[in-house]
Amino acid sequence: MSEQHKSFFSGSISGGLALVIYNPIELLKVRAQVNRVENIKYGRATMELMRTEGFGGLYKGFGALMLRDVPGWGVYFATYETLKSCFKI
């Protein structure tokens, strides 16, 4: 397996795993933008979301972010590996 393929798979896996932490933050950020909240208090917003929607509410949109981020991070790392070998960095 080439270094580019290894980088693609590694990037894809790490991008998917990062969503476990990133998804709730992204969800709260988007909701704050839609509601035009200027200074969001993430701790308070997280507790409110969990109170009203439960723990699963933190992961709304997880599938859509997986479709975006998993291949995106794979391409990012594979491109980096390709350019690194082209420029001998």
VOKOL-541056 format. One line per 8 residues: number of its first residue (from 1); their letters; for each residue x, y, z of N, C-alpha, C, O. Coordinates in steps of 0.001 Angstrom, whole numbers, m for minus. Layout:
NUM = A = X Y Z X Y Z X Y Z X Y Z ~ ...
***
This chain:
1 = MSEQHKSF = 850 m1175 0 0 0 0 899 1243 0 1858 1322 767 ~ 587 2188 m846 1414 3392 m971 1215 4313 234 254 4183 993 ~ 2151 5242 380 2059 6210 1476 814 7081 1337 206 7461 2337 ~ 431 7401 85 m768 8207 m138 m2020 7469 331 m2913 8065 933 ~ m2077 6158 48 m3237 5372 491 m3276 5278 2011 m4335 5409 2623 ~ m2126 5051 2606 m2060 4998 4071 m2492 6327 4671 m3228 6357 5658 ~ m2037 7427 4079 m2408 8754 4576 m3898 9007 4403 m4533 9603 5273 ~ m4463 8554 3277 m5898 8735 3056 m6700 8004 4132 m7612 8577 4729
9 = FSGSISGG = m6361 6746 4374 m7102 5967 5365 m6878 6504 6777 m7816 6571 7571 ~ m5652 6883 7092 m5369 7445 8416 m6124 8749 8634 m6716 8968 9691 ~ m6095 9602 7633 m6821 10874 7722 m8318 10669 7851 m8981 11374 8612 ~ m8851 9709 7113 m10282 9422 7180 m10682 8925 8562 m11689 9366 9116 ~ m9910 8025 9109 m10217 7473 10434 m10098 8558 11501 m10968 8680 12363 ~ m9035 9338 11446 m8868 10380 12460 m9944 11454 12334 m10398 11992 13344 ~ m10357 11771 11109 m11442 12737 10915 m12749 12233 11495 m13503 12999 12095 ~ m13022 10940 11319 m14236 10359 11887 m14212 10341 13403 m15219 10636 14046
17 = LALVIYNP = m13076 9999 13973 m12958 9965 15429 m13035 11363 16040 m13588 11539 17126 ~ m12492 12339 15354 m12532 13710 15862 m13956 14236 15954 m14238 15123 16760 ~ m14851 13702 15141 m16240 14161 15164 m16928 13890 16491 m17896 14567 16837 ~ m16443 12914 17232 m17038 12627 18540 m16942 13866 19439 m17850 14143 20222 ~ m15846 14599 19319 m15664 15829 20090 m16186 17033 19318 m16807 17926 19894 ~ m15935 17055 18034 m16222 18218 17209 m17715 18413 16931 m18164 19555 16833 ~ m18488 17348 16804 m19895 17472 16431 m20705 18333 17398 m21419 19225 16939 ~ m20630 18112 18720 m21401 18974 19614 m21010 20447 19516 m21873 21321 19592
25 = IELLKVRA = m19729 20725 19350 m19264 22106 19235 m19806 22728 17946 m20290 23860 17957 ~ m19727 21997 16853 m20239 22480 15569 m21744 22726 15643 m22237 23732 15131 ~ m22468 21816 16275 m23921 21953 16418 m24268 23222 17185 m25133 23987 16758 ~ m23608 23451 18304 m23878 24648 19094 m23490 25920 18348 m24183 26933 18440 ~ m22387 25869 17611 m21948 27038 16842 m22974 27401 15769 m23325 28569 15598 ~ m23445 26390 15056 m24420 26636 13987 m25728 27172 14564 m26312 28108 14017 ~ m26185 26587 15660 m27417 27073 16282 m27266 28510 16768 m28209 29295 16666 ~ m26107 28863 17289 m25864 30237 17722 m25883 31191 16530 m26395 32306 16634
33 = QVNRVENI = m25330 30758 15403 m25342 31596 14203 m26758 31790 13685 m27132 32897 13297 ~ m27544 30727 13675 m28926 30818 13189 m29745 31739 14091 m30557 32526 13606 ~ m29533 31640 15390 m30281 32456 16351 m29629 33808 16625 m30107 34577 17458 ~ m28547 34090 15926 m27823 35368 16032 m27361 35670 17458 m27479 36797 17939 ~ m26832 34636 18122 m26256 34807 19459 m24812 35240 19280 m24024 34551 18632 ~ m24467 36390 19861 m23131 36934 19666 m22069 36232 20513 m21028 35833 19992 ~ m22321 36082 21796 m21342 35492 22712 m21942 34240 23341 m22558 34299 24405 ~ m21756 33120 22674 m22334 31878 23171 m21514 31358 24350 m20283 31355 24318
41 = KYGRATME = m22200 30932 25358 m21580 30276 26515 m21768 28774 26287 m22846 28230 26527 ~ m20698 28112 25818 m20803 26709 25406 m21225 25792 26542 m21995 24857 26322 ~ m20740 26037 27744 m21127 25195 28877 m22616 25283 29158 m23285 24263 29327 ~ m23128 26487 29206 m24558 26712 29454 m25398 26157 28299 m26429 25521 28521 ~ m24949 26403 27073 m25697 25920 25901 m25709 24394 25848 m26712 23797 25458 ~ m24601 23760 26236 m24537 22302 26256 m25512 21733 27273 m26238 20784 26979 ~ m25530 22310 28468 m26444 21833 29508 m27908 22022 29090 m28741 21148 29332 ~ m28215 23148 28471 m29584 23409 28006 m29986 22409 26920 m31101 21887 26930
49 = LMRTEGFG = m29081 22151 25997 m29355 21191 24927 m29582 19793 25487 m30504 19097 25062 ~ m28756 19380 26427 m28916 18059 27023 m30203 17975 27851 m30841 16923 27898 ~ m30583 19068 28498 m31818 19081 29273 m33039 18943 28375 m33978 18217 28702 ~ m33026 19644 27239 m34197 19635 26364 m34221 18465 25386 m35296 17959 25062 ~ m33051 18024 24908 m33015 16998 23862 m32302 15715 24268 m32277 14752 23501 ~ m31728 15691 25454 m31006 14511 25898 m29597 14470 25325 m29197 15326 24535 ~ m28856 13448 25749 m27460 13310 25310 m27364 13149 23800 m26434 13666 23179 ~ m28315 12436 23203 m28306 12235 21749 m28450 13529 20969 m28051 13605 19807
57 = GLYKGFGA = m29019 14553 21605 m29168 15847 20941 m27839 16479 20580 m27755 17286 19654 ~ m26796 16109 21318 m25466 16645 21018 m24932 16137 19682 m24020 16731 19106 ~ m25495 15050 19199 m24964 14415 17991 m25923 14486 16811 m25837 13677 15887 ~ m26829 15445 16839 m27667 15670 15656 m26763 16129 14520 m25860 16939 14726 ~ m27004 15617 13343 m26196 15985 12189 m24900 15211 12067 m24076 15519 11206 ~ m24702 14203 12922 m23449 13439 12914 m23226 12771 11561 m22109 12772 11043 ~ m24281 12203 10988 m24153 11522 9697 m23720 12464 8584 m22869 12122 7764 ~ m24311 13651 8563 m23948 14631 7531 m22490 15065 7679 m21770 15196 6688
65 = LMLRDVPG = m22061 15288 8927 m20658 15665 9133 m19722 14526 8776 m18620 14766 8281 ~ m20143 13283 9019 m19316 12137 8620 m19140 12120 7102 m18037 11897 6605 ~ m20228 12355 6369 m20143 12356 4908 m19236 13467 4394 m18607 13325 3345 ~ m19169 14566 5128 m18319 15678 4724 m16873 15489 5179 m15947 15644 4383 ~ m16676 15157 6447 m15345 15214 7039 m14490 13978 6818 m13274 14100 6667 ~ m15086 12795 6793 m14267 11582 6647 m13529 11585 5308 m12306 11446 5301 ~ m14219 11737 4180 m13435 11797 2935 m12599 13074 2823 m11524 13067 2223 ~ m13096 14163 3400 m12352 15419 3336 m10993 15331 4004 m9994 15783 3445
73 = WGVYFATY = m10947 14749 5207 m9668 14589 5900 m8783 13571 5197 m7560 13703 5199 ~ m9401 12551 4594 m8614 11581 3828 m7914 12241 2653 m6726 12015 2422 ~ m8649 13054 1913 m8073 13762 765 m7008 14757 1229 m5964 14899 593 ~ m7275 15437 2330 m6316 16406 2866 m4974 15740 3152 m3932 16229 2713 ~ m4992 14629 3882 m3741 13968 4239 m3068 13303 3045 m1841 13306 2950 ~ m3845 12736 2138 m3257 12130 947 m2606 13201 63 m1533 12981 m498 ~ m3256 14349 m54 m2688 15455 m833 m1398 15951 m196 m414 16216 m886 ~ m1412 16072 1119 m196 16482 1827 943 15507 1541 2064 15922 1248
81 = ETLKSCFK = 652 14218 1628 1691 13201 1394 2215 13277 m41 3415 13146 m278 ~ 1311 13489 m989 1713 13593 m2395 2608 14817 m2618 3660 14720 m3250 ~ 2175 15970 m2089 2958 17182 m2271 4289 17099 m1538 5297 17615 m2020 ~ 4298 16462 m391 5543 16278 358 6554 15490 m461 7736 15833 m483 ~ 6092 14422 m1143 7014 13626 m1960 7421 14376 m3228 8535 14199 m3721 ~ 6524 15214 m3758 6873 15991 m4956 7946 17030 m4669 8836 17260 m5488 ~ 7856 17656 m3504 8786 18724 m3157 9915 18268 m2250 10745 19078 m1838 ~ 9956 16971 m1931 11005 16386 m1096 11150 17099 237 12252 17448 662
89 = I = 10010 17308 886 10014 17978 2200 10266 16962 3282 10309 17313 4461
***
